Amino acid sequence: MSARCSVSAPSERGDDNPFYPWYDHQRTDKYRRTLAYLYLPDGTLANLEIIRQGYGHAYLSFPFSKMDAFRAAEREARETGRGLWAGYRR
């Protein structure tokens, strides 16, 4: 699972999707996938929360603006055995 996901803004789709995308310096990758951060109405960064809870990992092969936060969240999830990291031994 990648830390970056794709979605259209609610106003672009005409519905009440609770996610609000924010695009980094690169809007698509070489495979033409949309790269976006997803924010919830309360300001929570959904991508980061998924990693923090251990249900995803940070794809760090290419630089992006929130790379340090994603790396730290994954490290913390791994060290505390959350989600996919349950039973992981360092």
ROLUMGU-949109 format. One record per residue (C-alpha): residue number from 0; x, z negated, y negated. Coordinates in steps of 0.2 Angstrom, whole numbers. Example, Ala and Ser with C-alpha at 12.3 -4.5 7.8 and 13.67 -1.06 7.14 Angstrom:
! residues 2
<r resi="0" xx="62" zz="-39" yy="22"/>
<r resi="1" xx="68" zz="-36" yy="5"/>
//
This chain:
! residues 90
<r resi="0" xx="0" zz="0" yy="0"/>
<r resi="1" xx="7" zz="5" yy="-17"/>
<r resi="2" xx="6" zz="-7" yy="-32"/>
<r resi="3" xx="-1" zz="8" yy="-42"/>
<r resi="4" xx="-18" zz="15" yy="-39"/>
<r resi="5" xx="-29" zz="28" yy="-46"/>
<r resi="6" xx="-46" zz="28" yy="-55"/>
<r resi="7" xx="-55" zz="36" yy="-69"/>
<r resi="8" xx="-60" zz="26" yy="-84"/>
<r resi="9" xx="-79" zz="21" yy="-84"/>
<r resi="10" xx="-83" zz="31" yy="-99"/>
<r resi="11" xx="-75" zz="46" yy="-90"/>
<r resi="12" xx="-87" zz="44" yy="-75"/>
<r resi="13" xx="-102" zz="37" yy="-84"/>
<r resi="14" xx="-104" zz="22" yy="-73"/>
<r resi="15" xx="-101" zz="3" yy="-74"/>
<r resi="16" xx="-85" zz="2" yy="-64"/>
<r resi="17" xx="-77" zz="-15" yy="-68"/>
<r resi="18" xx="-59" zz="-8" yy="-67"/>
<r resi="19" xx="-50" zz="-2" yy="-83"/>
<r resi="20" xx="-35" zz="9" yy="-80"/>
<r resi="21" xx="-19" zz="8" yy="-91"/>
<r resi="22" xx="-6" zz="22" yy="-88"/>
<r resi="23" xx="13" zz="19" yy="-89"/>
<r resi="24" xx="25" zz="32" yy="-95"/>
<r resi="25" xx="21" zz="43" yy="-80"/>
<r resi="26" xx="3" zz="47" yy="-77"/>
<r resi="27" xx="6" zz="56" yy="-60"/>
<r resi="28" xx="19" zz="57" yy="-47"/>
<r resi="29" xx="27" zz="72" yy="-39"/>
<r resi="30" xx="12" zz="73" yy="-27"/>
<r resi="31" xx="0" zz="73" yy="-41"/>
<r resi="32" xx="-7" zz="56" yy="-37"/>
<r resi="33" xx="-13" zz="46" yy="-53"/>
<r resi="34" xx="-2" zz="31" yy="-57"/>
<r resi="35" xx="-12" zz="18" yy="-66"/>
<r resi="36" xx="-13" zz="-1" yy="-68"/>
<r resi="37" xx="-30" zz="-8" yy="-65"/>
<r resi="38" xx="-37" zz="-21" yy="-76"/>
<r resi="39" xx="-53" zz="-32" yy="-73"/>
<r resi="40" xx="-64" zz="-36" yy="-88"/>
<r resi="41" xx="-57" zz="-53" yy="-88"/>
<r resi="42" xx="-39" zz="-46" yy="-91"/>
<r resi="43" xx="-33" zz="-49" yy="-74"/>
<r resi="44" xx="-21" zz="-35" yy="-68"/>
<r resi="45" xx="-28" zz="-31" yy="-51"/>
<r resi="46" xx="-13" zz="-22" yy="-44"/>
<r resi="47" xx="-2" zz="-38" yy="-48"/>
<r resi="48" xx="-15" zz="-50" yy="-40"/>
<r resi="49" xx="-16" zz="-40" yy="-24"/>
<r resi="50" xx="3" zz="-42" yy="-23"/>
<r resi="51" xx="3" zz="-60" yy="-28"/>
<r resi="52" xx="-10" zz="-64" yy="-14"/>
<r resi="53" xx="1" zz="-55" yy="-1"/>
<r resi="54" xx="-11" zz="-41" yy="2"/>
<r resi="55" xx="1" zz="-27" yy="-4"/>
<r resi="56" xx="19" zz="-24" yy="-8"/>
<r resi="57" xx="27" zz="-18" yy="-23"/>
<r resi="58" xx="33" zz="0" yy="-22"/>
<r resi="59" xx="50" zz="-1" yy="-31"/>
<r resi="60" xx="58" zz="16" yy="-28"/>
<r resi="61" xx="55" zz="22" yy="-45"/>
<r resi="62" xx="55" zz="12" yy="-62"/>
<r resi="63" xx="39" zz="7" yy="-70"/>
<r resi="64" xx="36" zz="-5" yy="-84"/>
<r resi="65" xx="29" zz="-20" yy="-74"/>
<r resi="66" xx="42" zz="-18" yy="-60"/>
<r resi="67" xx="50" zz="-36" yy="-63"/>
<r resi="68" xx="33" zz="-44" yy="-62"/>
<r resi="69" xx="28" zz="-35" yy="-46"/>
<r resi="70" xx="45" zz="-39" yy="-38"/>
<r resi="71" xx="43" zz="-58" yy="-43"/>
<r resi="72" xx="25" zz="-58" yy="-36"/>
<r resi="73" xx="30" zz="-50" yy="-20"/>
<r resi="74" xx="45" zz="-62" yy="-18"/>
<r resi="75" xx="33" zz="-77" yy="-21"/>
<r resi="76" xx="20" zz="-71" yy="-9"/>
<r resi="77" xx="33" zz="-68" yy="5"/>
<r resi="78" xx="42" zz="-85" yy="2"/>
<r resi="79" xx="25" zz="-94" yy="3"/>
<r resi="80" xx="19" zz="-84" yy="18"/>
<r resi="81" xx="3" zz="-77" yy="9"/>
<r resi="82" xx="-7" zz="-63" yy="16"/>
<r resi="83" xx="3" zz="-50" yy="25"/>
<r resi="84" xx="18" zz="-61" yy="24"/>
<r resi="85" xx="11" zz="-75" yy="35"/>
<r resi="86" xx="23" zz="-80" yy="48"/>
<r resi="87" xx="37" zz="-70" yy="39"/>
<r resi="88" xx="54" zz="-78" yy="42"/>
<r resi="89" xx="68" zz="-75" yy="29"/>
//
